[in-house]
Amino acid sequence: MDRLHYAGSSILTGTAIAHALLDYAQALAGAGDSATVEVPTLNEDGSRGRSEVLIGPASQLISDSEPSPYDEIVDEDLVAHLRDVSARVRNDRSPSPAAGMIQDEFDDGYTDEF
């Protein structure tokens, strides 16, 4: 498991999830963009939870490995999706989020044209 430290707080999630989230945050920072990502977490009592994390150019995330008596949190679909959108952001410089997993910070359904 990995503990993600962010904005004076922290969450415990799966190692692959944490690494994919950091990779996506790095891609977004390079593109000057941001997104909100919902990740599965482990609560202090061992129950499963979910957290939303806003990542972007100003994100300061730290991931530390942490032993846990509970099973590793695994979400292969989320990890694959984060890796896919990370690659798209790096290649296209435009994130392509999937509904329910990732939302652009100001996604109001309109496209601004300059």
C-alpha positions as CSV (number, residue, x, y, z in Angstrom):
1,M,0.0,0.0,0.0
2,D,1.0,3.6,-0.4
3,R,0.1,6.6,1.6
4,L,-0.5,9.7,-0.5
5,H,0.2,13.0,1.3
6,Y,-1.6,16.0,-0.2
7,A,-2.6,19.4,1.2
8,G,-1.9,18.6,4.8
9,S,-3.8,15.3,4.7
10,S,-3.2,11.8,3.6
11,I,-5.0,8.7,2.2
12,L,-4.0,5.1,2.0
13,T,-4.5,3.4,-1.4
14,G,-3.0,0.6,-3.5
15,T,0.6,1.0,-4.7
16,A,-0.2,0.7,-8.4
17,I,-3.0,3.3,-8.0
18,A,-0.7,5.8,-6.2
19,H,2.0,5.4,-8.8
20,A,-0.5,5.8,-11.7
21,L,-2.0,8.9,-10.0
22,L,1.4,10.5,-9.6
23,D,2.2,9.8,-13.2
24,Y,-1.1,11.4,-14.3
25,A,-0.4,14.4,-12.0
26,Q,3.0,14.8,-13.7
27,A,1.5,14.7,-17.2
28,L,-1.2,17.3,-16.2
29,A,1.4,19.5,-14.7
30,G,3.4,19.4,-17.9
31,A,0.3,20.4,-19.9
32,G,-0.8,23.1,-17.4
33,D,-4.1,21.3,-16.8
34,S,-5.9,19.8,-13.9
35,A,-8.4,17.1,-13.1
36,T,-10.2,15.5,-10.2
37,V,-9.7,11.8,-9.7
38,E,-11.7,9.5,-7.5
39,V,-9.5,6.8,-5.9
40,P,-10.3,3.8,-3.6
41,T,-8.9,4.2,-0.2
42,L,-8.5,2.2,3.1
43,N,-9.9,3.8,6.2
44,E,-8.2,3.6,9.6
45,D,-10.7,0.8,10.7
46,G,-9.9,-1.3,7.6
47,S,-13.0,-0.5,5.7
48,R,-12.9,0.7,2.1
49,G,-13.6,4.3,1.2
50,R,-13.2,6.7,-1.7
51,S,-11.4,10.0,-2.0
52,E,-11.4,12.7,-4.7
53,V,-8.0,14.2,-5.4
54,L,-7.6,17.4,-7.4
55,I,-4.3,17.2,-9.3
56,G,-2.7,19.6,-11.6
57,P,0.3,22.0,-12.0
58,A,0.3,23.1,-8.4
59,S,-0.2,19.6,-6.9
60,Q,2.4,18.6,-4.3
61,L,1.8,14.8,-3.9
62,I,4.1,12.5,-1.9
63,S,3.7,8.8,-2.0
64,D,5.3,6.7,0.7
65,S,5.1,2.9,0.9
66,E,3.4,1.7,4.1
67,P,2.8,-1.8,5.5
68,S,-0.8,-2.7,6.2
69,P,-2.4,-5.7,7.8
70,Y,-5.2,-5.4,5.2
71,D,-5.3,-6.6,1.6
72,E,-3.8,-4.4,-1.1
73,I,-6.3,-2.2,-2.8
74,V,-6.4,-3.1,-6.5
75,D,-8.3,-1.4,-9.2
76,E,-6.8,-2.5,-12.5
77,D,-9.4,-0.6,-14.6
78,L,-8.5,2.7,-12.8
79,V,-4.8,2.1,-13.2
80,A,-5.1,1.3,-16.9
81,H,-7.3,4.4,-17.4
82,L,-4.9,6.7,-15.6
83,R,-2.0,5.4,-17.6
84,D,-4.0,5.8,-20.8
85,V,-5.0,9.4,-20.1
86,S,-1.5,10.2,-18.9
87,A,-0.2,9.1,-22.3
88,R,-2.9,11.1,-24.1
89,V,-2.0,14.2,-22.1
90,R,1.6,13.8,-22.9
91,N,1.0,13.1,-26.6
92,D,-2.0,15.5,-27.3
93,R,-1.7,17.9,-24.4
94,S,-5.4,17.4,-23.9
95,P,-6.9,15.1,-21.2
96,S,-9.7,12.8,-22.3
97,P,-11.4,11.8,-19.1
98,A,-14.0,9.0,-18.8
99,A,-17.3,9.8,-17.1
100,G,-17.3,8.8,-13.5
101,M,-13.6,8.3,-13.2
102,I,-12.0,11.7,-13.9
103,Q,-13.5,15.1,-14.4
104,D,-11.8,18.2,-15.6
105,E,-11.7,20.8,-12.9
106,F,-14.1,23.2,-14.7
107,D,-16.0,20.8,-17.0
108,D,-19.3,22.7,-17.6
109,G,-20.0,21.1,-21.0
110,Y,-18.8,24.0,-23.1
111,T,-15.7,24.3,-25.1
112,D,-13.9,27.7,-25.0
113,E,-12.5,28.8,-28.3
114,F,-9.9,31.5,-28.5
